[in-house]
Amino acid sequence: MGISLYLVWEKGLQEQKVKKGMLIFGVQLGLNVLWSFLFFELKSPYYAFVEIILLWLTIFLTILKFREISKMASYLLFPYILWVSFAALLNYYLWVLNS
């Protein structure tokens, strides 16, 4: 994630698409932290699942935006979205099995 962000950042903060890409990246990073809080601290698999869907969508948007700036930056986020997809599946089953 860090290398991906750096590849976009080095294109120049004066570029509007770089600013927008970094903003979306920041939102998904915040959602990533929020998921941990909802799941582990509040012990709420339901709210964590709803939130991880939003996280997945913002990662996808980040990949699309980063692709406009640096294809390599977008490719570097593929393992991340795959991991979040797996985590969402686990989160879903924990919610269903504990309901």
N, C-alpha and C positions, 0 to 999 in steps of 0.2 A: 504494500500500500504506500509505503514511504517513498520508494523509488518511483512508483507511478506518479505520485504527487509532485515529486521533484522534476520529472520529465515535463510535466505540464507547466510548473512554476518557472522553469528556465526559459520558456518561450516568451516570457515577459508579462509582467502584471499590467502593462498599459493596454494589452489586448483584451477586448471585452469578452471574448469567448473563454479566455483563460480565467478571468475573474468569475464568470458564471460557473465554469467547471469546478473551480476551487470552492465556490459557495456550496454547490451541490455535494462535493466531497465532504465539506464541513458538516452539512446536515446529516449525511449518512454516518459520519463518525459519531455525531451526537446521538443518533438513534442506536448505534451500536452500544454505546455506554448505557443508554436508557434500557435496552433489552436486559442487560445484566442486572440492573437494579430491579426491574419488574420481576424477572424470573427468580433470582437468588435472594434478594433482600425482601421483597414483598411476597415471594412464594406464590405468584399468580401466573400459572401457565396460560390461562385464557388471555389476559392482557398482554403477556409476553408474546403470545402467538399473533395477536392482532398487530402488535408493534413490529414483529419480525417480518410480517408481510410488507409493511411500510418500509422497513429497512431494505428488504430485497428490491423493492421498486426503486428506491433511491440509489442503490448500488447499480442497478440496470441503467438508470438515467445518467449516472456518473460515467459508466462505461461508454454510453452513446456520446456524451459530451466530450470525454477525453479522446475518443476516436477522431473527432474533428481536429484535435490539436496534435495528438501523437498516437499513432496506432499501437506502438509498443506500450505506452501508458495504459491503454485500454486492455491490451492482452494480459498485462500483469495483474489485472483485477479479476480475471477469470477464475483462478483458484479460490479467491475470496467469495465470489458469488456462488460457487459450487459448495463451499463449506457452509455458507449461510443457508443454502437450500437444504443441505443435510440437517443442519441444526433446526430448521423450521419443521422438517419432518419429525425429528425427535421431539421437539416442543409440542407438536400437534398430538402425537401419540401419548405423551405424558398428560396432556390436558384431557384427552378422551378417556384414558384409562383411569384417571383420578376423579372423573366427574360422577 
